[in-house]
């Protein structure tokens, strides 16, 4: 029983971690785009 709850919890944490990584990549990409626009590339 407790093992099942642990599995759900780790899957949830993994999902949060992946979402955070995606957000970070998107934020970095948009920063680069802004920088490129600023430089007129």
mmJSON file of the N, C-alpha and C atoms, coordinates in Angstrom:
{"data_MODEL":{"atom_site":{
"group_PDB":["ATOM","ATOM","ATOM","ATOM","ATOM","ATOM","ATOM","ATOM","ATOM","ATOM","ATOM","ATOM","ATOM","ATOM","ATOM","ATOM","ATOM","ATOM","ATOM","ATOM","ATOM","ATOM","ATOM","ATOM","ATOM","ATOM","ATOM","ATOM","ATOM","ATOM","ATOM","ATOM","ATOM","ATOM","ATOM","ATOM","ATOM","ATOM","ATOM","ATOM","ATOM","ATOM","ATOM","ATOM","ATOM","ATOM","ATOM","ATOM","ATOM","ATOM","ATOM","ATOM","ATOM","ATOM","ATOM","ATOM","ATOM","ATOM","ATOM","ATOM","ATOM","ATOM","ATOM","ATOM","ATOM","ATOM","ATOM","ATOM","ATOM","ATOM","ATOM","ATOM","ATOM","ATOM","ATOM","ATOM","ATOM","ATOM","ATOM","ATOM","ATOM","ATOM","ATOM","ATOM","ATOM","ATOM","ATOM","ATOM","ATOM","ATOM","ATOM","ATOM","ATOM","ATOM","ATOM","ATOM","ATOM","ATOM","ATOM","ATOM","ATOM","ATOM","ATOM","ATOM","ATOM","ATOM","ATOM","ATOM","ATOM","ATOM","ATOM","ATOM","ATOM","ATOM","ATOM","ATOM","ATOM","ATOM","ATOM","ATOM","ATOM","ATOM","ATOM"],
"id":[1,2,3,4,5,6,7,8,9,10,11,12,13,14,15,16,17,18,19,20,21,22,23,24,25,26,27,28,29,30,31,32,33,34,35,36,37,38,39,40,41,42,43,44,45,46,47,48,49,50,51,52,53,54,55,56,57,58,59,60,61,62,63,64,65,66,67,68,69,70,71,72,73,74,75,76,77,78,79,80,81,82,83,84,85,86,87,88,89,90,91,92,93,94,95,96,97,98,99,100,101,102,103,104,105,106,107,108,109,110,111,112,113,114,115,116,117,118,119,120,121,122,123],
"type_symbol":["N","C","C","N","C","C","N","C","C","N","C","C","N","C","C","N","C","C","N","C","C","N","C","C","N","C","C","N","C","C","N","C","C","N","C","C","N","C","C","N","C","C","N","C","C","N","C","C","N","C","C","N","C","C","N","C","C","N","C","C","N","C","C","N","C","C","N","C","C","N","C","C","N","C","C","N","C","C","N","C","C","N","C","C","N","C","C","N","C","C","N","C","C","N","C","C","N","C","C","N","C","C","N","C","C","N","C","C","N","C","C","N","C","C","N","C","C","N","C","C","N","C","C"],
"label_atom_id":["N","CA","C","N","CA","C","N","CA","C","N","CA","C","N","CA","C","N","CA","C","N","CA","C","N","CA","C","N","CA","C","N","CA","C","N","CA","C","N","CA","C","N","CA","C","N","CA","C","N","CA","C","N","CA","C","N","CA","C","N","CA","C","N","CA","C","N","CA","C","N","CA","C","N","CA","C","N","CA","C","N","CA","C","N","CA","C","N","CA","C","N","CA","C","N","CA","C","N","CA","C","N","CA","C","N","CA","C","N","CA","C","N","CA","C","N","CA","C","N","CA","C","N","CA","C","N","CA","C","N","CA","C","N","CA","C","N","CA","C","N","CA","C"],
"label_alt_id":[null,null,null,null,null,null,null,null,null,null,null,null,null,null,null,null,null,null,null,null,null,null,null,null,null,null,null,null,null,null,null,null,null,null,null,null,null,null,null,null,null,null,null,null,null,null,null,null,null,null,null,null,null,null,null,null,null,null,null,null,null,null,null,null,null,null,null,null,null,null,null,null,null,null,null,null,null,null,null,null,null,null,null,null,null,null,null,null,null,null,null,null,null,null,null,null,null,null,null,null,null,null,null,null,null,null,null,null,null,null,null,null,null,null,null,null,null,null,null,null,null,null,null],
"label_comp_id":["UNK","UNK","UNK","UNK","UNK","UNK","UNK","UNK","UNK","UNK","UNK","UNK","UNK","UNK","UNK","UNK","UNK","UNK","UNK","UNK","UNK","UNK","UNK","UNK","UNK","UNK","UNK","UNK","UNK","UNK","UNK","UNK","UNK","UNK","UNK","UNK","UNK","UNK","UNK","UNK","UNK","UNK","UNK","UNK","UNK","UNK","UNK","UNK","UNK","UNK","UNK","UNK","UNK","UNK","UNK","UNK","UNK","UNK","UNK","UNK","UNK","UNK","UNK","UNK","UNK","UNK","UNK","UNK","UNK","UNK","UNK","UNK","UNK","UNK","UNK","UNK","UNK","UNK","UNK","UNK","UNK","UNK","UNK","UNK","UNK","UNK","UNK","UNK","UNK","UNK","UNK","UNK","UNK","UNK","UNK","UNK","UNK","UNK","UNK","UNK","UNK","UNK","UNK","UNK","UNK","UNK","UNK","UNK","UNK","UNK","UNK","UNK","UNK","UNK","UNK","UNK","UNK","UNK","UNK","UNK","UNK","UNK","UNK"],
"label_asym_id":["A","A","A","A","A","A","A","A","A","A","A","A","A","A","A","A","A","A","A","A","A","A","A","A","A","A","A","A","A","A","A","A","A","A","A","A","A","A","A","A","A","A","A","A","A","A","A","A","A","A","A","A","A","A","A","A","A","A","A","A","A","A","A","A","A","A","A","A","A","A","A","A","A","A","A","A","A","A","A","A","A","A","A","A","A","A","A","A","A","A","A","A","A","A","A","A","A","A","A","A","A","A","A","A","A","A","A","A","A","A","A","A","A","A","A","A","A","A","A","A","A","A","A"],
"label_entity_id":["1","1","1","1","1","1","1","1","1","1","1","1","1","1","1","1","1","1","1","1","1","1","1","1","1","1","1","1","1","1","1","1","1","1","1","1","1","1","1","1","1","1","1","1","1","1","1","1","1","1","1","1","1","1","1","1","1","1","1","1","1","1","1","1","1","1","1","1","1","1","1","1","1","1","1","1","1","1","1","1","1","1","1","1","1","1","1","1","1","1","1","1","1","1","1","1","1","1","1","1","1","1","1","1","1","1","1","1","1","1","1","1","1","1","1","1","1","1","1","1","1","1","1"],
"label_seq_id":[1,1,1,2,2,2,3,3,3,4,4,4,5,5,5,6,6,6,7,7,7,8,8,8,9,9,9,10,10,10,11,11,11,12,12,12,13,13,13,14,14,14,15,15,15,16,16,16,17,17,17,18,18,18,19,19,19,20,20,20,21,21,21,22,22,22,23,23,23,24,24,24,25,25,25,26,26,26,27,27,27,28,28,28,29,29,29,30,30,30,31,31,31,32,32,32,33,33,33,34,34,34,35,35,35,36,36,36,37,37,37,38,38,38,39,39,39,40,40,40,41,41,41],
"pdbx_PDB_ins_code":[null,null,null,null,null,null,null,null,null,null,null,null,null,null,null,null,null,null,null,null,null,null,null,null,null,null,null,null,null,null,null,null,null,null,null,null,null,null,null,null,null,null,null,null,null,null,null,null,null,null,null,null,null,null,null,null,null,null,null,null,null,null,null,null,null,null,null,null,null,null,null,null,null,null,null,null,null,null,null,null,null,null,null,null,null,null,null,null,null,null,null,null,null,null,null,null,null,null,null,null,null,null,null,null,null,null,null,null,null,null,null,null,null,null,null,null,null,null,null,null,null,null,null],
"Cartn_x":[0.837,0.0,0.875,1.759,2.606,3.551,3.913,4.792,4.099,2.827,2.052,2.007,1.812,1.777,3.135,4.203,5.553,5.776,5.299,5.451,4.727,3.509,2.742,3.47,4.02,4.711,5.943,6.734,7.95,7.605,6.526,6.1,5.671,4.988,4.55,5.757,6.742,7.956,8.708,8.762,9.436,8.746,7.408,6.649,6.931,6.935,7.236,8.631,9.568,10.961,11.077,10.404,10.434,9.794,8.68,8.011,8.92,9.631,10.552,11.682,12.181,13.241,12.751,11.552,10.977,10.82,10.305,10.126,11.459,12.504,13.821,14.348,14.189,14.643,13.887,12.58,11.759,12.177,12.434,12.856,14.196,15.114,16.423,16.272,15.435,15.231,14.648,13.662,13.04,14.012,14.901,15.931,16.867,17.266,18.155,17.478,16.192,15.454,15.429,15.201,15.164,16.523,17.556,18.923,19.22,18.79,18.999,18.248,17.035,16.259,16.937,17.468,18.159,19.392,20.084,21.283,20.944,19.692,19.247,19.681,19.811,20.202,18.961],
"Cartn_y":[-1.207,0.0,1.262,1.376,2.569,2.657,1.503,1.467,2.121,1.87,2.458,3.983,4.46,5.908,6.519,5.832,6.307,6.417,5.415,5.431,6.613,6.858,8.002,9.3,9.388,10.602,10.857,9.814,9.987,10.319,9.756,10.091,11.546,12.007,13.402,14.326,13.965,14.759,14.797,13.672,13.585,14.495,14.49,15.338,16.811,17.174,18.557,18.946,18.025,18.266,18.484,17.637,17.764,19.069,19.437,20.693,21.883,21.821,22.888,22.998,21.854,21.848,22.461,22.094,22.624,24.134,24.598,26.039,26.767,26.145,26.77,26.881,25.821,25.821,26.87,26.944,27.927,29.341,29.568,30.884,31.257,30.306,30.561,30.868,30.125,30.315,31.7,32.106,33.408,34.536,34.304,35.289,35.442,34.324,34.338,35.038,34.769,35.421,36.928,37.351,38.772,39.414,38.695,39.168,39.267,38.261,38.259,39.408,39.662,40.788,42.104,42.184,43.403,43.667,42.597,42.732,42.88,42.605,42.732,41.572,40.388,39.195,38.621],
"Cartn_z":[0.0,0.0,0.0,0.969,1.061,-0.142,-0.696,-1.861,-3.058,-3.205,-4.3,-4.18,-2.96,-2.708,-3.026,-2.653,-2.943,-4.447,-5.18,-6.633,-7.255,-6.795,-7.3,-7.003,-5.807,-5.381,-6.239,-6.502,-7.294,-8.74,-9.255,-10.617,-10.692,-9.653,-9.592,-9.532,-8.712,-8.599,-9.92,-10.597,-11.886,-12.896,-12.866,-13.785,-13.496,-12.234,-11.852,-12.292,-12.11,-12.484,-13.992,-14.766,-16.219,-16.668,-16.035,-16.379,-16.093,-14.97,-14.599,-15.623,-16.08,-17.086,-18.391,-18.801,-20.041,-19.928,-18.792,-18.585,-18.649,-18.078,-18.079,-19.511,-20.29,-21.689,-22.492,-22.286,-22.997,-22.617,-21.328,-20.857,-21.476,-21.534,-22.134,-23.621,-24.299,-25.73,-26.009,-25.213,-25.445,-25.127,-24.157,-23.853,-25.048,-25.627,-26.792,-27.966,-28.152,-29.234,-29.048,-27.816,-27.529,-27.795,-27.408,-27.612,-29.114,-29.868,-31.316,-31.971,-31.522,-32.054,-31.739,-30.53,-30.082,-30.938,-31.281,-32.107,-33.588,-33.922,-35.303,-36.172,-35.563,-36.336,-37.008],
"occupancy":[1.0,1.0,1.0,1.0,1.0,1.0,1.0,1.0,1.0,1.0,1.0,1.0,1.0,1.0,1.0,1.0,1.0,1.0,1.0,1.0,1.0,1.0,1.0,1.0,1.0,1.0,1.0,1.0,1.0,1.0,1.0,1.0,1.0,1.0,1.0,1.0,1.0,1.0,1.0,1.0,1.0,1.0,1.0,1.0,1.0,1.0,1.0,1.0,1.0,1.0,1.0,1.0,1.0,1.0,1.0,1.0,1.0,1.0,1.0,1.0,1.0,1.0,1.0,1.0,1.0,1.0,1.0,1.0,1.0,1.0,1.0,1.0,1.0,1.0,1.0,1.0,1.0,1.0,1.0,1.0,1.0,1.0,1.0,1.0,1.0,1.0,1.0,1.0,1.0,1.0,1.0,1.0,1.0,1.0,1.0,1.0,1.0,1.0,1.0,1.0,1.0,1.0,1.0,1.0,1.0,1.0,1.0,1.0,1.0,1.0,1.0,1.0,1.0,1.0,1.0,1.0,1.0,1.0,1.0,1.0,1.0,1.0,1.0],
"B_iso_or_equiv":[0.0,0.0,0.0,0.0,0.0,0.0,0.0,0.0,0.0,0.0,0.0,0.0,0.0,0.0,0.0,0.0,0.0,0.0,0.0,0.0,0.0,0.0,0.0,0.0,0.0,0.0,0.0,0.0,0.0,0.0,0.0,0.0,0.0,0.0,0.0,0.0,0.0,0.0,0.0,0.0,0.0,0.0,0.0,0.0,0.0,0.0,0.0,0.0,0.0,0.0,0.0,0.0,0.0,0.0,0.0,0.0,0.0,0.0,0.0,0.0,0.0,0.0,0.0,0.0,0.0,0.0,0.0,0.0,0.0,0.0,0.0,0.0,0.0,0.0,0.0,0.0,0.0,0.0,0.0,0.0,0.0,0.0,0.0,0.0,0.0,0.0,0.0,0.0,0.0,0.0,0.0,0.0,0.0,0.0,0.0,0.0,0.0,0.0,0.0,0.0,0.0,0.0,0.0,0.0,0.0,0.0,0.0,0.0,0.0,0.0,0.0,0.0,0.0,0.0,0.0,0.0,0.0,0.0,0.0,0.0,0.0,0.0,0.0],
"pdbx_formal_charge":[null,null,null,null,null,null,null,null,null,null,null,null,null,null,null,null,null,null,null,null,null,null,null,null,null,null,null,null,null,null,null,null,null,null,null,null,null,null,null,null,null,null,null,null,null,null,null,null,null,null,null,null,null,null,null,null,null,null,null,null,null,null,null,null,null,null,null,null,null,null,null,null,null,null,null,null,null,null,null,null,null,null,null,null,null,null,null,null,null,null,null,null,null,null,null,null,null,null,null,null,null,null,null,null,null,null,null,null,null,null,null,null,null,null,null,null,null,null,null,null,null,null,null],
"auth_seq_id":[1,1,1,2,2,2,3,3,3,4,4,4,5,5,5,6,6,6,7,7,7,8,8,8,9,9,9,10,10,10,11,11,11,12,12,12,13,13,13,14,14,14,15,15,15,16,16,16,17,17,17,18,18,18,19,19,19,20,20,20,21,21,21,22,22,22,23,23,23,24,24,24,25,25,25,26,26,26,27,27,27,28,28,28,29,29,29,30,30,30,31,31,31,32,32,32,33,33,33,34,34,34,35,35,35,36,36,36,37,37,37,38,38,38,39,39,39,40,40,40,41,41,41],
"auth_comp_id":["UNK","UNK","UNK","UNK","UNK","UNK","UNK","UNK","UNK","UNK","UNK","UNK","UNK","UNK","UNK","UNK","UNK","UNK","UNK","UNK","UNK","UNK","UNK","UNK","UNK","UNK","UNK","UNK","UNK","UNK","UNK","UNK","UNK","UNK","UNK","UNK","UNK","UNK","UNK","UNK","UNK","UNK","UNK","UNK","UNK","UNK","UNK","UNK","UNK","UNK","UNK","UNK","UNK","UNK","UNK","UNK","UNK","UNK","UNK","UNK","UNK","UNK","UNK","UNK","UNK","UNK","UNK","UNK","UNK","UNK","UNK","UNK","UNK","UNK","UNK","UNK","UNK","UNK","UNK","UNK","UNK","UNK","UNK","UNK","UNK","UNK","UNK","UNK","UNK","UNK","UNK","UNK","UNK","UNK","UNK","UNK","UNK","UNK","UNK","UNK","UNK","UNK","UNK","UNK","UNK","UNK","UNK","UNK","UNK","UNK","UNK","UNK","UNK","UNK","UNK","UNK","UNK","UNK","UNK","UNK","UNK","UNK","UNK"],
"auth_asym_id":["A","A","A","A","A","A","A","A","A","A","A","A","A","A","A","A","A","A","A","A","A","A","A","A","A","A","A","A","A","A","A","A","A","A","A","A","A","A","A","A","A","A","A","A","A","A","A","A","A","A","A","A","A","A","A","A","A","A","A","A","A","A","A","A","A","A","A","A","A","A","A","A","A","A","A","A","A","A","A","A","A","A","A","A","A","A","A","A","A","A","A","A","A","A","A","A","A","A","A","A","A","A","A","A","A","A","A","A","A","A","A","A","A","A","A","A","A","A","A","A","A","A","A"],
"auth_atom_id":["N","CA","C","N","CA","C","N","CA","C","N","CA","C","N","CA","C","N","CA","C","N","CA","C","N","CA","C","N","CA","C","N","CA","C","N","CA","C","N","CA","C","N","CA","C","N","CA","C","N","CA","C","N","CA","C","N","CA","C","N","CA","C","N","CA","C","N","CA","C","N","CA","C","N","CA","C","N","CA","C","N","CA","C","N","CA","C","N","CA","C","N","CA","C","N","CA","C","N","CA","C","N","CA","C","N","CA","C","N","CA","C","N","CA","C","N","CA","C","N","CA","C","N","CA","C","N","CA","C","N","CA","C","N","CA","C","N","CA","C","N","CA","C"],
"pdbx_PDB_model_num":[1,1,1,1,1,1,1,1,1,1,1,1,1,1,1,1,1,1,1,1,1,1,1,1,1,1,1,1,1,1,1,1,1,1,1,1,1,1,1,1,1,1,1,1,1,1,1,1,1,1,1,1,1,1,1,1,1,1,1,1,1,1,1,1,1,1,1,1,1,1,1,1,1,1,1,1,1,1,1,1,1,1,1,1,1,1,1,1,1,1,1,1,1,1,1,1,1,1,1,1,1,1,1,1,1,1,1,1,1,1,1,1,1,1,1,1,1,1,1,1,1,1,1]
}}}
